[in-house]
Amino acid sequence: MRILVTTPFLAVPPRGACEHDRMVGIQQLTRLGHDVRVFSFLAAHQTPTFEREATTYLGRPVQCVDYQPLRPTSVRAVWRRLVAAGHHPALLDGAALPHAQLEVIEAFDTALSRWTPDVAWFDYTNMWPLLERAKMRGVATVMRSLNYEPRHNLDEGGRNLVNGFRYLSKYLSERTSIQQANAFAAITPADRDQYLKLGRPDCIMLPLRSLPGLLQPPRRPRVRSCLEVFFFGSNYDVAHNRTALLFILKNIVPQVRRAAPGGFRFHLLGAKAPSDLDGLQSEDIRMQGFVPDLDAFLEDMDIALIPSLHGGGMQQKLFEPLCRAFPLVASPRGMAGFPVRDGAQALFANESTEFVKALLRLREPALRAKLSEGANRFSEKHFNATVLDSTVEKLLSGAVNS
């Protein structure tokens, strides 16, 4: 099957969870025997040579369009959105509007005419203007949502008048996507439930495609006086990562120090940590920044501590430790509807005192071993390559036969 994958800015090699998911998704389609090409965009810091670099990395042709979205809050950007919404209300969504720019539409139409695919695959629901162009040419379409954007926008930005307007614009974008796509996938059970309510009864679930490559056997618990605990957020410019980091430093660590002096050391991974936190480093707090060789670093870790206080979608910082079979202390809301069981595959906590109690319980090696085995069984069942490959083929078949 000939498949044109339309995806946001890429990075070679990928670094964040979203970039890994999309890159692995392209490689997965190729591995399944499909003829794949990629239509993407150049970020501001990337040069035209990136197109060649991405093509070499993926082993598949990559075409990148050079465009610079307007700053969302600029007067010009707001005016353009209002004018565009006169033609289509869903263009109130500032994330959708760039995909309706004339130069982008023309480049996409040219890509379709030069190499007519059987299926056009889209990675973000805000790409619906290009999805509509594919449908106009009789190409079957798949839309895979990485987030239910209206709810995620409120989680990240709070409930206020401005975000109320954004909620409406995101909602219109989502509605257009679920109505237009021949086949539609959500990334979590919670998001799938939302799309079912919005009238997409055939919505299926395709979780993070990078997870099968992270599966590891149960971990053997170490007996040591100081347990190594890690948290990672790929980028602390992201609001929910920064919130979780501050929650650990200000609410959890002080209580753990009082309850078990010298019993735990906290490793905080991720790029762009707030500079005002540099002074907080001590014997039991290590700001690790971006760790190039994550596999090697995690070999010496004992426990994953992953609060998730807000934010939607499928947060890889929660599910990667599960796949790596780490004993995990996490917020139940972050599981996004996946049937992870408290006490069997992870320990759940909401308040800081609950996180502290869970960490103290994990000083017992037998409990760490039990959770590691449970995490392994859960992940092998839900995130193995066979299950995800079958889901992708079901989406493609559904699109072509709809």
C-alpha positions, -999 to 999 in steps of 0.1 A, spaced: 0 0 0 13 35 -8 11 58 22 18 95 25 25 104 61 18 140 70 35 149 102 47 180 122 83 191 125 107 162 128 140 159 146 169 137 135 175 118 157 143 122 176 145 133 212 111 139 228 83 114 232 62 128 205 91 129 180 99 93 188 63 82 184 60 97 150 94 85 137 87 50 149 53 52 133 69 59 99 94 31 104 66 7 115 46 13 83 78 6 63 85 -25 83 49 -38 76 58 -37 39 41 -4 28 56 21 4 59 52 26 67 89 18 67 118 43 53 153 40 65 175 69 77 210 78 109 229 85 113 244 120 127 279 123 162 265 132 164 239 105 180 244 71 169 229 37 196 202 42 174 187 69 151 172 42 181 152 30 191 143 66 156 131 74 154 111 42 187 94 50 177 87 86 143 72 77 153 55 44 122 70 29 116 101 8 109 132 30 95 165 17 96 195 40 77 227 35 94 259 48 68 280 66 68 302 97 35 303 117 26 337 131 29 344 168 -5 333 180 -12 364 201 -1 389 175 -28 413 161 -20 400 126 -24 364 136 -57 370 153 -70 390 124 -60 362 99 -78 336 121 -110 357 122 -109 362 84 -102 325 78 -130 315 102 -154 333 78 -146 306 53 -144 277 78 -152 281 115 -126 255 125 -99 278 113 -103 297 145 -78 271 157 -45 288 153 -27 254 151 -49 245 121 -45 277 102 -9 272 90 -20 240 73 -44 261 52 -17 285 40 -16 287 2 20 277 -1 14 247 22 -17 236 3 1 240 -31 30 219 -19 7 192 -5 -14 191 -37 18 188 -58 30 159 -36 -3 141 -41 -3 146 -79 33 134 -83 28 103 -62 -8 94 -56 -10 74 -24 -36 48 -15 -38 63 20 -29 97 35 -20 94 72 -21 125 95 -6 126 129 -24 157 144 -61 166 143 -52 202 135 -40 190 101 -76 186 89 -72 213 61 -47 189 44 -68 159 51 -97 176 32 -73 182 2 -65 145 2 -102 135 3 -109 159 -26 -85 138 -47 -102 106 -37 -74 95 -13 -84 75 17 -74 91 50 -64 81 85 -63 106 114 -44 96 145 -49 120 174 -21 126 199 -43 144 223 -79 156 228 -68 192 224 -98 211 240 -93 193 273 -55 194 272 -56 231 265 -77 238 296 -54 215 317 -23 233 306 -35 269 306 -63 270 332 -99 280 330 -102 316 319 -118 337 292 -89 334 268 -86 296 272 -124 294 269 -120 308 234 -92 284 227 -113 255 239 -140 265 214 -115 267 185 -99 234 194 -133 218 197 -142 229 162 -110 215 149 -115 182 166 -151 180 153 -139 186 117 -113 159 120 -136 132 133 -162 140 107 -138 140 77 -113 112 83 -121 78 68 -105 61 98 -97 76 132 -76 66 162 -71 80 197 -40 75 217 -55 66 251 -87 49 264 -97 83 279 -94 101 246 -112 73 228 -141 76 251 -142 114 243 -143 107 206 -170 81 210 -191 107 227 -185 132 199 -199 107 174 -170 86 161 -182 51 170 -155 34 150 -127 52 168 -100 27 179 -69 32 201 -33 33 189 -10 40 219 26 54 217 43 34 189 77 37 205 67 16 235 74 -19 221 110 -10 217 113 -1 254 100 -34 268 123 -50 293 121 -80 316 114 -77 353 142 -60 373 160 -76 401 157 -54 432 190 -42 448 195 -43 485 211 -9 493 208 17 520 201 46 496 176 40 468 181 58 435 148 75 424 143 92 390 118 115 373 120 126 337 103 152 316 118 156 282 115 193 283 106 216 312 93 243 289 62 220 289 39 232 317 29 198 331 66 186 332 76 218 351 47 215 375 57 179 384 93 188 388 85 216 413 60 193 431 88 168 437 113 194 449 91 214 471 65 189 484 80 154 482 117 156 488 115 176 521 91 151 536 112 121 525 143 137 541 125 140 574 110 104 573 141 86 560 173 107 561 198 94 535 174 67 523 167 81 488 185 101 462 165 119 435 176 122 399 157 148 378 162 143 341 151 166 312 162 196 292 156 233 300 150 230 337 143 264 353 177 281 361 165 292 395 165 255 406 203 251 401 209 261 438 187 232 450 212 205 440 225 186 470 237 152 480 202 138 475 191 159 445 208 156 412 196 178 383 208 156 354 195 177 324 194 159 291 209 124 294 222 112 260 226 75 270 194 70 289 196 32 289 230 32 306 219 58 331 187 39 341 207 8 348 216 22 382 181 34 391 157 16 415 124 35 414 105 58 390 86 87 407 62 103 382 36 127 394 12 139 368 -8 168 381 -22 180 348 -19 176 310 -36 151 287 -27 125 261 -3 97 267 26 109 288 56 87 280 73 97 312 46 75 329 45 46 305 82 42 297 90 32 333 62 6 331 76 -8 299 111 -8 314 96 -28 344 105 -2 370 87 -1 404 66 30 397 49 56 420 25 76 398 -6 97 397 -36 76 387 -49 104 364 -18 101 343 -28 65 333 -54 81 310 -78 51 313 -53 23 308 -62 -5 333 -31 -2 355 -39 -15 390 -27 1 422 -5 -23 442 -2 -48 413 16 -29 385 23 5 402 17 24 434 -8 53 430 -6 86 448 -23 120 446 -12 141 475 24 146 485 20 126 517 7 96 496 38 98 474 60 98 504 43 68 520 46 49 487 83 56 485 88 45 521 70 12 513 93 6 484 123 2 507 110 -34 509 128 -53 480 99 -78 478 74 -51 469 98 -37 443 101 -71 427 63 -76 427 57 -43 410 84 -49 385 69 -82 375 34 -67 373 46 -38 352 63 -62 328 32 -84 324 10 -54 318 33 -38 293 39 -70 274 2 -75 270 -8 -40 260 22 -25 242 38 -54 223 46 -49 186 21 -75 174 -8 -57 190 2 -23 177 10 -37 142 -25 -52 141 -41 -19 151 -22 0 123 -33 -25 97 -69 -23 110 -68 15 106 -54 13 70 -80 -13 60 -108 7 76 -98 38 57 -96 21 23 -128 2 28 -149 29 43 
